[in-house]
Amino acid sequence: MAWAVGTAVQGMQLEGEFWTPGDGLHCVPLQSFATDGVPCDISAKQAVETDFATWSLGSPAEYLAAFEFRTHDLPEERHDVFAFQNGRTRILLPALVLLRALFRPKPYLLPAMFGPNAVENTCHLNLDESVPKLELDARWASRTSRIGCGEIAEPLLWMQCFPSAYAAAGSVHAMARSGTIGIQLPRATVSASLRGRRLGNTMFATEARIRTVVPLEPPYDFAQQHPGLVHFQRQFGTSSSALHRKELRSTIRAIPRQADGTVELTEVEWEAVAPILLAGADVKRQRLDQREIFNGLLVMLAEGKKWREADFGEARIANALYAYREWQRRGTLQNSLDALVGMRTP
């Protein structure tokens, strides 16, 4: 197993530094970061809904020990490993695993992110319309169309439109200049699936696939119309999904409001809607108030708010997104809204 120790400059060229038992330290092209440098064990799976603000720097030695890597032979460690809690599971995730998930398609975009002004060199914004439109550089457009990764646009648009996401993209090069593989985490929540090795209550991630990101900050002034939800995978961000949200919004706006002008459910309405909404769910495992999440969704769609502007009670945006997707998957959300329309229509 080769472990990515950090970066180094060789002959005016930035390269990766790998450590391999038996061969020791050696330099490799940055393109190697897309496929090598972390363990390959993907025996365990873990779905996560997490806020980057809860992440901290963990122990690279603990991570490597989980894969029987002899850490006492390693040179100075310059590869950040993040630690965070997801329910009862503690996650250790190397920065390189996160970089591969953020900068896709990784064979092309990931090596470029270690250079200066990577986002600007990859794409530019067309500000002629009310909603900023991202236009890829010709060489990137041809590459992404050839491998079927059109979803590159939404993540890059996020990095152009939100301050901390823009800073995160730029931090990869800044940290690499000092020899470190790392990233300054953005202000956002993320929904992702992880693969790796599980030992007890700890998951040692070796692979990550991001589904969605929700920014937790206002965008730049020129991007005020950004929808506030970023899809990283086409299957989670197709036009049919957008159409479904539009249909939901139309349904909710058709729901008669209460006498005081609010749209939230009364106690009686919740008693009737809850069995429909939560049908097929493991109610015993639900620790958050599902009524508060449902009410927050009603208000958000009825008033045209963005995810980061909505109030879901004690639930974080990541929790609300998870509930929203689960209700959609089970088909209970639309059924609940139809029932509510019937209850409030004379």
C-alpha positions as CSV (number, residue, x, y, z in Angstrom):
1,M,0.0,0.0,0.0
2,A,1.3,3.5,-0.9
3,W,0.4,6.3,1.4
4,A,0.4,9.9,0.2
5,V,2.6,11.7,2.7
6,G,2.4,15.2,1.2
7,T,3.7,17.3,-1.7
8,A,7.1,18.4,-2.8
9,V,8.7,20.6,-5.5
10,Q,11.0,18.7,-7.9
11,G,12.7,20.7,-10.7
12,M,10.2,23.6,-10.5
13,Q,7.3,21.0,-10.7
14,L,4.9,20.3,-7.9
15,E,4.6,16.5,-7.3
16,G,3.1,14.1,-4.8
17,E,5.2,12.3,-2.2
18,F,4.3,8.6,-1.6
19,W,5.6,6.3,1.1
20,T,5.7,2.6,0.3
21,P,6.9,-0.1,2.6
22,G,10.2,-1.4,1.2
23,D,10.6,1.4,-1.3
24,G,10.4,4.3,1.2
25,L,9.7,7.9,0.1
26,H,9.4,8.7,-3.6
27,C,7.8,11.4,-5.8
28,V,5.0,10.8,-8.2
29,P,3.0,13.0,-10.7
30,L,0.0,14.7,-9.3
31,Q,-2.2,12.6,-11.5
32,S,-1.4,9.7,-9.2
33,F,-3.5,11.3,-6.4
34,A,-6.6,10.3,-8.4
35,T,-6.0,6.6,-8.0
36,D,-3.3,6.0,-5.4
37,G,-2.2,7.3,-2.0
38,V,-4.9,5.8,0.3
39,P,-5.8,2.2,1.3
40,C,-8.1,0.3,-1.1
41,D,-10.3,-1.5,1.5
42,I,-14.0,-0.8,0.7
43,S,-15.5,-3.6,2.8
44,A,-17.7,-1.4,4.9
45,K,-20.3,1.2,3.9
46,Q,-21.6,4.3,5.7
47,A,-24.1,7.0,4.7
48,V,-23.4,10.3,6.3
49,E,-25.3,13.6,6.7
50,T,-22.8,16.0,8.3
51,D,-21.9,19.7,8.8
52,F,-18.3,20.5,8.0
53,A,-18.3,22.8,11.1
54,T,-18.3,19.6,13.3
55,W,-15.1,18.2,11.7
56,S,-11.7,18.5,13.3
57,L,-8.2,17.2,12.5
58,G,-7.7,13.6,13.5
59,S,-4.7,11.3,13.9
60,P,-3.0,10.1,10.7
61,A,-1.2,7.5,12.9
62,E,-4.5,6.0,14.1
63,Y,-5.9,5.9,10.6
64,L,-2.8,4.1,9.2
65,A,-2.6,1.7,12.1
66,A,-6.1,0.5,11.2
67,F,-4.6,-0.8,7.9
68,E,-1.5,-2.3,9.6
69,F,0.8,0.4,8.3
70,R,4.1,0.7,10.1
71,T,3.9,4.4,11.0
72,H,7.3,4.6,12.9
73,D,9.1,4.3,9.5
74,L,7.2,7.3,8.1
75,P,8.8,10.7,7.5
76,E,7.1,13.9,8.8
77,E,3.3,13.5,8.3
78,R,1.8,16.2,6.0
79,H,-1.5,14.6,5.0
80,D,-4.4,15.9,7.0
81,V,-6.9,13.3,8.3
82,F,-10.3,14.6,9.4
83,A,-12.4,13.2,12.2
84,F,-16.2,13.7,12.9
85,Q,-19.1,11.9,14.5
86,N,-22.0,10.5,12.5
87,G,-24.6,9.1,14.9
88,R,-22.8,6.4,16.9
89,T,-20.0,6.0,14.3
90,R,-16.8,7.9,14.5
91,I,-15.3,8.7,11.1
92,L,-11.7,9.2,10.1
93,L,-11.3,10.5,6.6
94,P,-8.0,11.5,4.8
95,A,-8.0,14.8,3.0
96,L,-7.2,13.1,-0.2
97,V,-10.4,11.1,0.0
98,L,-12.4,14.3,0.4
99,L,-10.5,16.0,-2.5
100,R,-11.3,13.1,-4.8
101,A,-15.0,13.5,-3.9
102,L,-15.1,17.3,-4.3
103,F,-13.1,17.7,-7.5
104,R,-14.6,15.4,-10.1
105,P,-13.8,14.0,-12.7
106,K,-10.8,13.3,-10.5
107,P,-8.4,12.2,-13.3
108,Y,-8.6,15.7,-14.8
109,L,-9.8,18.2,-12.2
110,L,-8.1,16.9,-9.1
111,P,-4.5,17.4,-10.3
112,A,-5.4,20.8,-11.6
113,M,-6.7,21.9,-8.1
114,F,-3.1,21.7,-6.8
115,G,-2.2,24.6,-9.1
116,P,-2.9,28.3,-8.7
117,N,-6.2,29.8,-9.7
118,A,-7.5,26.4,-10.5
119,V,-11.2,27.3,-10.5
120,E,-10.7,30.3,-12.8
121,N,-8.6,28.2,-15.1
122,T,-11.3,25.6,-15.4
123,C,-14.4,27.7,-15.9
124,H,-15.8,31.2,-15.9
125,L,-19.1,32.8,-15.0
126,N,-21.5,34.3,-17.5
127,L,-23.2,37.1,-15.6
128,D,-25.4,38.4,-18.4
129,E,-28.5,36.7,-16.9
130,S,-30.1,37.0,-13.5
131,V,-28.9,33.5,-12.6
132,P,-25.1,33.1,-13.1
133,K,-24.3,30.5,-15.7
134,L,-21.1,28.5,-15.5
135,E,-19.2,28.0,-18.7
136,L,-16.4,25.4,-18.8
137,D,-13.2,26.1,-20.6
138,A,-13.2,24.3,-24.0
139,R,-10.6,21.7,-23.0
140,W,-12.6,20.8,-19.8
141,A,-15.9,20.7,-21.7
142,S,-14.6,18.2,-24.2
143,R,-13.1,16.0,-21.5
144,T,-16.2,15.9,-19.3
145,S,-18.6,15.3,-22.2
146,R,-16.4,12.4,-23.4
147,I,-16.6,10.6,-20.0
148,G,-20.1,11.5,-19.2
149,C,-19.5,13.7,-16.1
150,G,-21.8,16.7,-16.8
151,E,-22.3,17.1,-13.1
152,I,-19.0,18.9,-12.9
153,A,-20.8,22.2,-13.4
154,E,-22.9,22.4,-10.2
155,P,-20.0,21.9,-7.8
156,L,-17.8,24.4,-9.7
157,L,-20.6,26.9,-9.7
158,W,-20.9,26.5,-5.9
159,M,-17.1,27.2,-5.7
160,Q,-17.5,30.3,-7.7
161,C,-20.6,31.7,-6.0
162,F,-20.0,31.2,-2.2
163,P,-17.1,32.7,-0.3
164,S,-16.0,29.8,1.8
165,A,-16.3,27.3,-1.1
166,Y,-14.2,29.6,-3.2
167,A,-11.6,29.8,-0.4
168,A,-11.7,26.0,0.0
169,A,-10.9,25.4,-3.6
170,G,-8.0,27.9,-3.4
171,S,-6.7,26.4,-0.2
172,V,-5.7,23.2,-1.9
173,H,-2.9,24.9,-3.8
174,A,-1.9,27.1,-0.8
175,M,-1.5,24.1,1.5
176,A,0.3,22.1,-1.2
177,R,2.9,24.9,-1.5
178,S,3.9,24.1,2.1
179,G,4.0,20.4,1.4
180,T,0.6,19.5,2.9
181,I,-2.3,17.6,1.4
182,G,-5.4,19.3,2.9
183,I,-8.2,21.7,2.4
184,Q,-9.9,24.6,4.3
185,L,-13.4,23.2,4.9
186,P,-16.3,25.3,3.5
187,R,-19.4,26.4,5.4
188,A,-21.8,23.7,4.3
189,T,-23.6,20.5,5.2
190,V,-22.9,17.4,3.0
191,S,-24.7,14.2,2.2
192,A,-22.4,11.4,1.1
193,S,-21.8,7.7,1.0
194,L,-18.5,6.3,2.4
195,R,-16.6,3.1,1.9
196,G,-13.7,1.8,3.9
197,R,-12.8,-0.4,6.9
198,R,-14.8,-0.6,10.1
199,L,-13.2,-1.4,13.5
200,G,-15.7,-1.3,16.4
201,N,-17.5,2.1,16.3
202,T,-14.9,3.7,14.0
203,M,-15.1,3.9,10.2
204,F,-11.8,4.5,8.4
205,A,-12.9,5.9,5.1
206,T,-11.1,5.1,1.8
207,E,-13.7,6.3,-0.7
208,A,-16.4,9.0,-0.7
209,R,-19.2,9.9,-3.1
210,I,-20.9,13.2,-2.4
211,R,-24.6,13.4,-3.2
212,T,-25.5,16.9,-2.2
213,V,-24.1,20.0,-0.5
214,V,-26.1,22.7,1.2
215,P,-24.2,26.0,1.6
216,L,-24.6,27.6,5.1
217,E,-23.7,31.1,4.1
218,P,-25.0,33.8,1.8
219,P,-23.6,33.7,-1.8
220,Y,-21.8,36.6,-3.4
221,D,-24.0,39.5,-4.5
222,F,-24.0,38.4,-8.1
223,A,-25.3,35.0,-7.2
224,Q,-28.3,35.8,-5.0
225,Q,-30.5,33.6,-7.2
226,H,-28.5,30.5,-6.5
227,P,-30.9,27.7,-5.5
228,G,-28.8,26.9,-2.3
229,L,-28.6,23.1,-3.1
230,V,-25.7,21.6,-5.0
231,H,-25.9,18.2,-6.7
232,F,-22.7,16.3,-7.2
233,Q,-24.2,13.3,-9.0
234,R,-26.5,13.5,-12.0
235,Q,-28.9,10.9,-10.7
236,F,-29.6,13.1,-7.7
237,G,-29.9,16.3,-9.7
238,T,-31.8,15.5,-12.9
239,S,-34.4,17.7,-14.4
240,S,-37.1,15.3,-13.2
241,S,-36.0,16.0,-9.6
242,A,-36.2,19.7,-10.2
243,L,-39.7,19.2,-11.8
244,H,-40.8,17.2,-8.8
245,R,-39.7,20.0,-6.4
246,K,-41.7,22.5,-8.6
247,E,-44.7,20.2,-8.5
248,L,-44.4,20.0,-4.7
249,R,-44.2,23.8,-4.4
250,S,-47.3,24.1,-6.5
251,T,-49.2,21.6,-4.3
252,I,-48.1,23.3,-1.1
253,R,-49.1,26.7,-2.4
254,A,-52.5,25.3,-3.2
255,I,-53.0,24.3,0.5
256,P,-55.3,26.7,2.2
257,R,-53.6,28.6,5.0
258,Q,-54.7,28.8,8.6
259,A,-56.8,31.7,9.8
260,D,-53.7,33.5,11.0
261,G,-52.0,33.1,7.6
262,T,-49.6,30.3,8.6
263,V,-49.2,27.0,6.7
264,E,-48.0,24.8,9.6
265,L,-50.0,21.9,10.9
266,T,-52.3,21.9,13.9
267,E,-52.3,19.1,16.5
268,V,-55.3,17.6,14.9
269,E,-53.9,17.8,11.4
270,W,-50.6,16.2,12.5
271,E,-52.4,13.3,14.1
272,A,-54.0,12.6,10.7
273,V,-51.0,13.3,8.5
274,A,-48.3,11.6,10.6
275,P,-49.4,8.0,9.9
276,I,-49.3,8.8,6.1
277,L,-46.0,10.6,6.2
278,L,-44.2,8.1,8.4
279,A,-45.6,4.9,6.8
280,G,-42.8,2.4,6.4
281,A,-40.3,4.3,8.6
282,D,-38.5,3.0,11.6
283,V,-40.2,5.4,14.1
284,K,-38.2,4.0,17.1
285,R,-34.9,5.3,15.5
286,Q,-36.2,8.8,14.8
287,R,-34.7,11.1,17.5
288,L,-35.8,14.4,15.8
289,D,-39.2,15.9,15.7
290,Q,-40.6,14.9,12.3
291,R,-43.5,17.4,12.6
292,E,-41.0,20.3,13.0
293,I,-39.1,19.1,9.9
294,F,-42.4,18.7,7.9
295,N,-43.6,22.2,9.0
296,G,-40.2,23.7,8.0
297,L,-40.5,22.1,4.6
298,L,-44.1,23.4,4.2
299,V,-43.0,27.0,5.0
300,M,-39.8,26.8,2.9
301,L,-41.7,25.7,-0.3
302,A,-44.8,27.8,0.4
303,E,-42.8,31.0,0.8
304,G,-40.1,30.2,-1.8
305,K,-37.3,30.1,0.8
306,K,-33.9,28.4,0.4
307,W,-32.8,25.5,2.5
308,R,-30.4,27.6,4.5
309,E,-33.2,30.1,5.3
310,A,-35.7,27.5,6.6
311,D,-36.4,26.7,10.2
312,F,-36.5,23.0,11.0
313,G,-36.5,23.3,14.8
314,E,-33.8,21.3,16.4
315,A,-32.9,19.5,13.2
316,R,-30.0,20.6,11.1
317,I,-30.4,21.1,7.3
318,A,-28.7,17.8,6.7
319,N,-31.3,16.1,8.8
320,A,-34.1,17.8,7.0
321,L,-32.6,16.9,3.6
322,Y,-32.4,13.3,4.6
323,A,-36.0,13.2,5.8
324,Y,-37.1,15.0,2.6
325,R,-35.4,12.4,0.4
326,E,-36.7,9.5,2.5
327,W,-40.3,10.8,2.2
328,Q,-39.9,11.2,-1.5
329,R,-38.4,7.7,-1.8
330,R,-41.3,6.1,0.0
331,G,-43.8,8.2,-1.8
332,T,-45.3,9.5,1.5
333,L,-44.6,13.2,1.0
334,Q,-47.0,13.8,-1.9
335,N,-49.6,11.6,-0.2
336,S,-49.4,13.6,3.0
337,L,-49.7,16.9,1.1
338,D,-52.8,15.6,-0.8
339,A,-54.3,14.6,2.5
340,L,-53.7,18.0,4.0
341,V,-55.3,19.7,1.0
342,G,-58.3,17.6,1.5
343,M,-58.5,18.4,5.2
344,R,-58.3,22.2,4.6
345,T,-60.6,22.4,1.5
346,P,-64.2,23.0,2.5
